[in-house]
């Protein structure tokens, strides 16, 4: 493991020491009030009605879902695009691509030969059959759905939920990128049906030149020299390819949804941006090269608003090189300060890695890599000086993307064992997200239902988190709100307006036009107003 990640050991506290520690911690927890317990603006009569309806609905899961599916949800900020697509879509795409499937593992395979003239089926290797056979073979079809997702999964000897989850991506990964627009439409349509308005999708466009360069340019601990060598080698050649891939996908999505036409799909109203995802379970040379490419793409393409590192955080390379990875991101942050950073950090639990592996991933992401958002953050209470870290995150307004179902399935962490209530207690901004809704067989409404049922959240808590999601989006422009993470006072130009009004004053309208973020926040207030007055 990187030299900066060390477990700080010491003697176990005696009984008297534990008593002293508890006396010390009680004031900390008293000071770290939850957002719901802090003074806030008085609820309007419409908000009170919505709150009462939630209180009634929480007694029945179906009624709760009916309430929450309609409630505005702002943004889903932690979404892996390929993980968000449902298995049934990948099967349909594989049939169009004339792929084969291994009947033992249910993984897509490239055919030995494309369909002959006048034929419809590819030539498959021994043990494989055309994916199209699944249309007439329910066992094959269901086997693929189960292999590509957590549906019906039951752990067996040697196959954990963690392993099944991450193995799914390689199994459905053979479909052609020409389907990108269809995938974008699927997640946008699902978001629109749940009253979401903005998505940040993690995706990795092709990077053939960067990958080749990584194997040709010798590693150097002099990051500036290494960066120069890669730029001189033409790593920017992949920037145009990435932009073209994303532009074509977005154009295809808009075409599918008939945007701009009288019969346009509601999905057209869902705004999308991308986070360039770096694959961290790779040699350090490739991670460095891909990180550089990600910062270059995010600097050049307005559709790409930031970067993130992906793949299992408990992987051998991810663990051993974690400190190095955070220094790499921190280095590029100084050269590309306008590029936003959200990082998977703390997607770990006791037993998954050695105890020393839990010491400081969230801290390094915040302090070394300058992450503005943390994805998961599940192991935060096992980190060194965890209370200091939580207070630092609250002070810096580092938001945590909370993925309840994913954390339960992959890490076995849920309920009172999840740090979600502790983040809120310390005033760390949080928002719910889906992670991989296709693999998990969920949607964002499911996560809200789970949060309300598990943690007894009230309507004010939900509204706070929804507003937080857009407040911490990486959309360009200033926030609608005067003070960060305080949703009581709009900026001066809109301070005397009815929030979400169709016709704001000229100064307010000019401000909204200047900021994509504020414009989306204004739309959220309009949606809340409509939702609350529906009761």
C-alpha positions as CSV (number, residue, x, y, z in Angstrom):
1,X,0.0,0.0,0.0
2,X,1.1,3.5,-0.7
3,X,3.4,4.9,2.0
4,X,0.9,7.6,2.9
5,X,-1.7,5.1,4.0
6,X,-0.8,3.7,7.4
7,X,-2.9,2.4,10.3
8,X,-2.1,4.4,13.5
9,X,-2.0,1.8,16.2
10,X,-2.1,2.2,19.9
11,X,-3.3,0.6,23.2
12,X,-7.0,-0.1,23.5
13,X,-8.7,2.4,25.9
14,X,-9.4,1.3,29.4
15,X,-12.9,1.5,30.9
16,X,-12.1,4.9,32.4
17,X,-10.7,6.0,29.1
18,X,-13.9,5.0,27.3
19,X,-15.9,7.0,29.8
20,X,-13.8,10.0,29.3
21,X,-14.1,9.5,25.5
22,X,-17.9,9.4,25.7
23,X,-18.0,12.6,27.7
24,X,-15.8,14.2,25.0
25,X,-17.9,12.9,22.1
26,X,-21.4,13.8,23.5
27,X,-20.8,17.6,23.0
28,X,-19.5,16.9,19.5
29,X,-22.7,15.1,18.6
30,X,-24.8,17.8,20.3
31,X,-23.1,20.5,18.3
32,X,-23.5,18.5,15.0
33,X,-27.2,18.9,14.7
34,X,-29.0,17.3,11.8
35,X,-30.3,19.8,9.2
36,X,-33.9,19.0,10.3
37,X,-33.2,20.2,13.8
38,X,-31.7,23.5,12.9
39,X,-33.7,26.7,12.7
40,X,-35.2,27.0,9.3
41,X,-37.7,29.2,7.5
42,X,-41.3,28.5,8.5
43,X,-43.2,26.0,6.2
44,X,-45.8,27.4,3.9
45,X,-49.3,25.9,4.0
46,X,-48.6,24.0,0.8
47,X,-45.4,22.5,2.3
48,X,-47.3,21.5,5.4
49,X,-49.9,19.7,3.3
50,X,-47.1,17.8,1.4
51,X,-45.5,17.0,4.8
52,X,-48.8,15.6,6.2
53,X,-49.3,13.5,3.1
54,X,-45.9,12.0,3.4
55,X,-46.6,11.2,7.1
56,X,-49.8,9.4,6.1
57,X,-48.1,7.6,3.1
58,X,-45.1,6.3,5.2
59,X,-47.4,3.8,6.8
60,X,-47.7,1.8,3.5
61,X,-44.8,1.2,1.1
62,X,-47.0,1.4,-1.9
63,X,-48.6,4.7,-0.9
64,X,-45.1,6.0,0.0
65,X,-43.8,5.1,-3.5
66,X,-46.8,6.8,-5.1
67,X,-46.0,10.0,-3.1
68,X,-42.3,9.9,-3.8
69,X,-42.4,9.0,-7.5
70,X,-44.2,12.3,-8.1
71,X,-42.0,14.4,-5.8
72,X,-39.4,16.5,-7.6
73,X,-35.9,14.9,-7.1
74,X,-33.6,17.4,-8.8
75,X,-30.4,15.6,-9.8
76,X,-28.9,12.1,-9.7
77,X,-25.2,12.8,-9.5
78,X,-23.8,9.3,-9.2
79,X,-24.8,7.3,-12.2
80,X,-22.6,4.9,-14.2
81,X,-24.2,4.9,-17.6
82,X,-23.6,1.3,-18.6
83,X,-24.6,0.2,-15.1
84,X,-27.8,2.2,-15.4
85,X,-29.0,0.4,-18.5
86,X,-31.3,-2.6,-17.8
87,X,-30.2,-6.1,-18.9
88,X,-33.2,-6.4,-21.3
89,X,-31.8,-3.5,-23.3
90,X,-28.3,-5.0,-23.6
91,X,-29.9,-8.3,-24.8
92,X,-31.9,-6.4,-27.5
93,X,-28.7,-4.6,-28.6
94,X,-26.7,-7.8,-28.7
95,X,-29.2,-9.3,-31.0
96,X,-29.0,-6.3,-33.3
97,X,-25.2,-6.6,-33.2
98,X,-25.3,-10.3,-34.0
99,X,-23.4,-11.3,-30.9
100,X,-23.1,-14.8,-29.4
101,X,-23.5,-15.7,-25.7
102,X,-21.6,-18.3,-23.6
103,X,-24.2,-20.7,-22.4
104,X,-22.2,-21.5,-19.2
105,X,-21.3,-17.9,-18.1
106,X,-24.0,-16.0,-20.0
107,X,-21.4,-13.5,-21.2
108,X,-21.6,-11.9,-24.6
109,X,-19.0,-13.2,-27.1
110,X,-17.9,-11.9,-30.5
111,X,-19.0,-14.3,-33.3
112,X,-16.5,-16.2,-35.3
113,X,-18.2,-14.9,-38.4
114,X,-21.0,-12.4,-39.2
115,X,-24.2,-13.8,-40.7
116,X,-23.8,-15.1,-44.2
117,X,-25.6,-13.6,-47.1
118,X,-29.3,-14.3,-46.7
119,X,-28.8,-15.6,-43.1
120,X,-29.8,-13.9,-39.9
121,X,-27.6,-15.8,-37.4
122,X,-23.8,-15.4,-36.7
123,X,-21.4,-18.3,-36.6
124,X,-20.6,-18.9,-32.9
125,X,-17.8,-20.8,-31.2
126,X,-18.4,-24.1,-29.5
127,X,-20.3,-23.6,-26.3
128,X,-21.8,-20.3,-27.6
129,X,-25.1,-19.6,-29.3
130,X,-26.5,-16.5,-31.0
131,X,-28.1,-14.2,-28.5
132,X,-31.2,-14.2,-30.7
133,X,-31.9,-17.7,-29.5
134,X,-32.9,-16.3,-26.2
135,X,-36.1,-14.9,-27.7
136,X,-37.3,-18.5,-27.9
137,X,-35.4,-19.9,-24.9
138,X,-36.7,-18.4,-21.6
139,X,-34.0,-20.2,-19.6
140,X,-31.3,-18.6,-21.7
141,X,-33.0,-15.2,-21.6
142,X,-33.5,-15.3,-17.8
143,X,-30.0,-16.6,-17.3
144,X,-28.6,-13.5,-19.0
145,X,-30.8,-11.1,-17.1
146,X,-29.7,-12.7,-13.8
147,X,-26.0,-12.6,-14.8
148,X,-26.2,-9.0,-15.8
149,X,-27.9,-7.8,-12.6
150,X,-28.6,-8.6,-9.0
151,X,-32.0,-10.0,-9.8
152,X,-32.6,-13.3,-8.0
153,X,-29.0,-13.4,-6.8
154,X,-28.2,-15.6,-3.8
155,X,-24.6,-15.8,-2.6
156,X,-22.9,-19.2,-3.0
157,X,-19.5,-20.6,-1.9
158,X,-16.9,-18.4,-3.6
159,X,-19.4,-16.0,-5.3
160,X,-20.3,-13.0,-3.1
161,X,-22.8,-10.3,-4.0
162,X,-19.8,-8.0,-4.4
163,X,-18.2,-10.3,-7.0
164,X,-21.5,-11.0,-8.9
165,X,-22.1,-7.2,-9.1
166,X,-18.8,-6.2,-10.6
167,X,-18.6,-9.3,-12.8
168,X,-21.8,-8.3,-14.5
169,X,-20.1,-5.4,-16.4
170,X,-17.7,-7.6,-18.3
171,X,-20.6,-10.0,-19.3
172,X,-22.7,-7.3,-21.1
173,X,-19.8,-5.3,-22.2
174,X,-19.6,-6.5,-25.8
175,X,-22.4,-4.4,-27.3
176,X,-21.5,-1.7,-29.8
177,X,-21.1,1.9,-28.8
178,X,-23.5,2.9,-31.6
179,X,-26.2,2.2,-29.1
180,X,-25.1,5.1,-26.9
181,X,-28.0,7.3,-27.8
182,X,-30.5,4.5,-26.9
183,X,-28.9,4.1,-23.5
184,X,-29.0,7.9,-22.9
185,X,-32.7,7.9,-23.9
186,X,-33.4,5.0,-21.5
187,X,-32.0,6.7,-18.4
188,X,-33.5,10.0,-19.4
189,X,-36.9,8.5,-19.9
190,X,-36.7,6.8,-16.5
191,X,-35.6,10.0,-14.9
192,X,-38.4,12.0,-16.5
193,X,-41.0,9.5,-15.2
194,X,-39.8,10.2,-11.7
195,X,-39.7,14.0,-11.9
196,X,-35.9,14.2,-12.1
197,X,-34.4,17.0,-14.2
198,X,-30.6,16.6,-14.3
199,X,-28.2,13.7,-14.5
200,X,-24.4,13.4,-14.4
201,X,-23.4,10.2,-16.1
202,X,-20.1,8.5,-15.6
203,X,-18.8,7.2,-19.0
204,X,-15.5,6.3,-20.6
205,X,-15.3,7.2,-24.4
206,X,-12.7,5.3,-26.5
207,X,-9.1,6.3,-25.7
208,X,-6.9,4.1,-28.0
209,X,-4.0,6.6,-28.5
210,X,-3.8,7.4,-24.8
211,X,-3.7,3.7,-24.0
212,X,-0.9,3.1,-26.5
213,X,1.1,6.1,-25.3
214,X,0.9,4.8,-21.7
215,X,2.9,1.8,-22.7
216,X,5.4,3.8,-24.7
217,X,6.2,6.7,-22.4
218,X,8.4,5.6,-19.4
219,X,7.0,6.2,-16.0
220,X,8.5,9.2,-14.1
221,X,7.8,10.5,-10.6
222,X,8.2,13.9,-12.1
223,X,4.6,14.4,-13.0
224,X,5.2,17.6,-14.9
225,X,7.7,15.9,-17.2
226,X,5.4,12.9,-17.6
227,X,2.5,15.1,-18.6
228,X,4.7,16.9,-21.1
229,X,5.9,13.7,-22.7
230,X,2.3,12.5,-23.1
231,X,1.2,15.8,-24.6
232,X,4.1,15.8,-27.0
233,X,3.2,12.2,-27.9
234,X,-0.2,13.5,-29.1
235,X,-2.5,12.3,-26.3
236,X,-4.9,15.1,-27.2
237,X,-5.7,13.2,-30.4
238,X,-8.3,11.2,-28.3
239,X,-10.1,14.4,-27.2
240,X,-11.7,14.9,-30.6
241,X,-12.8,11.2,-30.7
242,X,-14.4,11.5,-27.2
243,X,-16.2,14.7,-28.2
244,X,-17.5,13.1,-31.4
245,X,-18.7,10.0,-29.5
246,X,-20.6,12.1,-26.9
247,X,-22.0,14.5,-29.4
248,X,-23.3,11.7,-31.6
249,X,-24.8,9.9,-28.6
250,X,-26.6,13.1,-27.5
251,X,-27.9,13.8,-31.0
252,X,-29.2,10.2,-31.3
253,X,-30.9,10.5,-28.0
254,X,-32.6,13.8,-29.0
255,X,-33.7,12.2,-32.3
256,X,-35.2,9.2,-30.5
257,X,-37.1,11.5,-28.1
258,X,-38.3,13.8,-31.0
259,X,-37.0,16.8,-29.1
260,X,-38.3,20.1,-30.6
261,X,-41.3,18.4,-32.2
262,X,-44.9,18.6,-31.1
263,X,-44.9,15.0,-29.9
264,X,-41.6,15.3,-28.0
265,X,-40.9,12.9,-25.2
266,X,-40.8,14.3,-21.6
267,X,-37.3,12.9,-21.5
268,X,-36.2,15.9,-23.6
269,X,-36.6,18.0,-20.4
270,X,-33.9,16.0,-18.6
271,X,-30.5,17.7,-18.9
272,X,-27.5,15.5,-19.0
273,X,-23.8,16.0,-18.5
274,X,-20.9,13.6,-18.3
275,X,-18.1,12.8,-15.8
276,X,-15.1,11.2,-17.5
277,X,-14.4,8.0,-15.7
278,X,-10.8,6.8,-15.2
279,X,-10.2,3.1,-14.8
280,X,-8.1,2.8,-11.7
281,X,-7.5,-1.0,-11.7
282,X,-4.8,-0.4,-14.3
283,X,-1.0,0.1,-14.3
284,X,0.0,3.5,-13.0
285,X,1.2,4.6,-16.4
286,X,-2.2,4.1,-17.9
287,X,-4.0,5.7,-14.9
288,X,-1.9,8.8,-15.3
289,X,-2.4,9.0,-19.0
290,X,-6.1,8.5,-18.8
291,X,-6.4,11.0,-16.0
292,X,-4.6,13.6,-18.1
293,X,-6.9,12.8,-21.0
294,X,-9.9,13.2,-18.8
295,X,-8.8,16.6,-17.6
296,X,-8.1,17.6,-21.3
297,X,-11.6,16.4,-22.4
298,X,-13.3,18.2,-19.6
299,X,-11.5,21.4,-20.5
300,X,-12.5,21.2,-24.1
301,X,-16.1,19.7,-24.1
302,X,-18.9,21.5,-22.3
303,X,-20.8,18.2,-22.1
304,X,-18.0,16.8,-19.8
305,X,-18.2,18.6,-16.5
306,X,-15.6,16.7,-14.4
307,X,-13.8,13.4,-13.8
308,X,-14.1,10.4,-11.5
309,X,-12.2,7.2,-10.8
310,X,-14.1,3.9,-11.1
311,X,-13.7,0.2,-10.7
312,X,-13.7,-1.7,-7.3
313,X,-12.0,0.4,-4.6
314,X,-10.9,-2.8,-2.9
315,X,-9.1,-4.1,-5.9
316,X,-5.4,-4.9,-5.5
317,X,-4.2,-2.0,-7.6
318,X,-6.8,0.4,-6.3
319,X,-5.7,-0.3,-2.8
320,X,-1.9,-0.4,-3.3
321,X,-1.9,2.7,-5.6
322,X,-4.7,4.7,-3.9
323,X,-2.3,7.3,-2.4
324,X,-0.5,7.7,-5.7
325,X,-3.9,8.1,-7.5
326,X,-4.9,10.9,-5.2
327,X,-1.6,12.7,-5.8
328,X,-2.1,12.4,-9.5
329,X,-5.6,13.9,-9.3
330,X,-4.3,16.7,-7.0
331,X,-1.5,17.4,-9.5
332,X,-3.8,17.8,-12.4
333,X,-6.2,19.9,-10.3
334,X,-3.5,22.5,-10.0
335,X,-3.1,22.6,-13.8
336,X,-6.8,22.4,-14.6
337,X,-8.5,24.2,-11.7
338,X,-11.8,24.6,-13.6
339,X,-12.3,20.9,-14.0
340,X,-14.6,19.5,-11.3
341,X,-13.7,16.4,-9.3
342,X,-15.9,13.7,-7.8
343,X,-14.3,10.6,-6.5
344,X,-15.3,7.1,-5.3
345,X,-13.8,7.0,-1.8
346,X,-14.6,4.9,1.2
347,X,-16.6,2.3,-0.8
348,X,-15.2,-0.2,1.7
349,X,-16.2,-2.1,4.7
350,X,-14.5,-4.1,7.5
351,X,-13.5,-7.5,6.2
352,X,-13.4,-6.5,2.6
353,X,-9.9,-5.1,3.1
354,X,-7.4,-5.3,6.0
355,X,-8.2,-2.8,8.9
356,X,-5.4,-0.5,7.8
357,X,-7.1,-0.2,4.4
358,X,-9.9,1.7,6.0
359,X,-7.7,4.4,7.5
360,X,-7.9,7.3,5.1
361,X,-9.4,7.0,1.6
362,X,-12.1,9.7,2.1
363,X,-9.5,12.0,3.8
364,X,-7.0,11.6,0.9
365,X,-9.7,12.3,-1.7
366,X,-10.7,15.5,0.1
367,X,-7.3,16.8,1.2
368,X,-4.9,15.6,-1.6
369,X,-7.2,15.3,-4.6
370,X,-9.4,18.2,-3.7
371,X,-12.6,16.2,-4.4
372,X,-15.7,18.4,-4.3
373,X,-18.0,15.4,-4.0
374,X,-17.4,11.9,-2.5
375,X,-19.1,8.9,-3.9
376,X,-20.2,6.4,-1.2
377,X,-18.0,7.4,1.8
378,X,-19.2,4.3,3.6
379,X,-16.1,3.6,5.7
380,X,-15.8,7.2,7.1
381,X,-16.3,6.2,10.7
382,X,-13.3,3.8,10.4
383,X,-11.0,6.5,9.2
384,X,-8.4,8.1,11.4
385,X,-9.7,11.2,13.3
386,X,-13.1,10.7,11.8
387,X,-14.8,13.5,13.6
388,X,-12.2,16.0,12.5
389,X,-12.7,14.7,8.9
390,X,-16.5,15.1,9.1
391,X,-16.2,18.6,10.4
392,X,-13.7,19.4,7.7
393,X,-16.1,18.1,5.0
394,X,-18.9,20.2,6.4
395,X,-16.8,23.3,6.5
396,X,-15.6,22.7,2.9
397,X,-19.1,21.7,1.7
398,X,-17.9,18.4,0.3
399,X,-21.0,16.6,-0.6
400,X,-21.5,12.8,-0.2
401,X,-23.4,10.9,-2.9
402,X,-25.4,8.3,-0.9
403,X,-26.1,5.0,-2.6
404,X,-28.1,2.9,-0.2
405,X,-29.1,-0.1,-2.3
406,X,-25.6,-0.4,-3.8
407,X,-23.9,-0.2,-0.5
408,X,-26.2,-2.9,0.9
409,X,-25.7,-5.3,-2.1
410,X,-21.9,-4.8,-2.6
411,X,-20.7,-4.1,1.0
412,X,-23.4,-5.5,3.1
413,X,-23.8,-2.1,4.9
414,X,-27.3,-0.8,5.6
415,X,-29.5,0.6,8.3
416,X,-27.8,1.8,11.4
417,X,-24.5,0.5,10.1
418,X,-24.5,3.1,7.3
419,X,-23.0,6.5,8.0
420,X,-25.8,8.4,6.2
421,X,-27.3,9.7,9.5
422,X,-23.9,10.6,10.9
423,X,-23.1,12.7,7.8
424,X,-26.3,14.6,8.3
425,X,-25.6,14.9,12.0
426,X,-22.4,16.7,11.3
427,X,-23.9,19.0,8.7
428,X,-22.1,17.3,5.7
429,X,-24.2,17.9,2.6
430,X,-25.7,14.6,1.2
431,X,-27.9,13.6,-1.7
432,X,-29.4,10.3,-2.7
433,X,-28.2,8.6,-6.0
434,X,-28.6,5.3,-7.7
435,X,-25.0,4.2,-8.7
436,X,-26.0,1.4,-11.1
437,X,-29.8,1.3,-11.3
438,X,-29.8,-1.3,-14.1
439,X,-27.6,-3.7,-12.4
440,X,-29.3,-3.1,-9.0
441,X,-32.8,-3.3,-10.6
442,X,-33.9,-0.1,-8.9
443,X,-34.5,3.6,-9.7
444,X,-34.1,6.8,-7.7
445,X,-37.6,6.7,-6.3
446,X,-36.7,3.3,-4.7
447,X,-33.8,5.0,-3.0
448,X,-36.0,7.7,-1.5
449,X,-38.5,5.1,-0.3
450,X,-35.7,3.2,1.3
451,X,-34.3,6.3,3.0
452,X,-37.7,7.3,4.4
453,X,-38.5,3.8,5.7
454,X,-35.0,3.2,7.2
455,X,-34.3,6.6,8.7
456,X,-37.7,8.2,9.3
457,X,-37.0,11.2,7.1
458,X,-39.5,14.0,7.0
459,X,-40.5,16.1,4.0
460,X,-38.2,18.9,5.0
461,X,-35.3,16.4,5.0
462,X,-36.1,15.2,1.5
463,X,-36.5,18.8,0.2
464,X,-33.1,19.7,1.7
465,X,-31.4,16.7,-0.1
466,X,-33.1,17.4,-3.4
467,X,-32.0,21.0,-3.3
468,X,-28.5,19.8,-2.3
469,X,-28.3,17.6,-5.4
470,X,-28.6,20.6,-7.7
471,X,-26.5,22.9,-5.5
472,X,-23.6,20.4,-5.9
473,X,-24.1,19.7,-9.5
474,X,-21.2,20.6,-11.8
475,X,-23.4,22.7,-14.0
476,X,-21.7,26.0,-14.9
477,X,-22.8,29.2,-13.3
478,X,-23.5,30.6,-9.8
479,X,-26.0,29.1,-7.5
480,X,-29.5,30.6,-7.0
481,X,-28.9,30.6,-3.3
482,X,-26.9,33.3,-1.6
483,X,-25.2,31.0,1.0
484,X,-23.9,27.6,0.1
485,X,-26.1,24.7,1.3
486,X,-28.5,27.2,2.9
487,X,-31.7,27.3,1.0
488,X,-33.5,30.2,2.7
489,X,-32.2,33.3,0.9
490,X,-31.9,33.6,-2.9
491,X,-29.3,35.8,-4.5
492,X,-30.1,39.6,-4.4
493,X,-31.3,39.8,-8.0
494,X,-34.0,37.2,-7.2
495,X,-34.6,37.8,-3.5
496,X,-38.0,39.4,-3.9
497,X,-39.3,37.0,-6.5
498,X,-41.8,34.1,-6.2
499,X,-39.3,31.2,-6.7
500,X,-40.0,29.3,-9.8
501,X,-42.3,32.0,-11.3
502,X,-42.9,31.8,-15.0
503,X,-42.0,35.5,-15.5
504,X,-39.3,36.6,-13.1
505,X,-38.2,40.3,-13.0
506,X,-35.7,41.5,-15.6
507,X,-32.7,41.4,-13.2
508,X,-33.6,37.9,-12.0
509,X,-34.3,36.7,-15.5
510,X,-30.9,38.0,-16.6
511,X,-29.2,36.2,-13.7
512,X,-30.9,32.9,-14.5
513,X,-29.9,33.2,-18.1
514,X,-26.3,33.6,-17.1
515,X,-26.2,30.5,-15.0
516,X,-27.2,26.9,-16.0
517,X,-27.1,25.8,-12.4
518,X,-29.4,28.6,-11.2
519,X,-31.8,28.0,-14.1
520,X,-32.1,24.4,-13.1
521,X,-32.6,25.4,-9.4
522,X,-35.3,27.8,-10.4
523,X,-37.0,25.0,-12.4
524,X,-36.8,22.8,-9.3
525,X,-38.6,25.4,-7.2
526,X,-41.3,25.6,-9.9
527,X,-41.7,21.8,-9.6
528,X,-41.9,21.9,-5.8
529,X,-44.5,24.6,-6.0
530,X,-46.6,22.5,-8.4
531,X,-46.2,19.3,-6.4
532,X,-47.1,20.9,-3.1
533,X,-50.2,22.6,-4.4
534,X,-51.4,19.3,-5.9
535,X,-52.5,18.2,-2.4
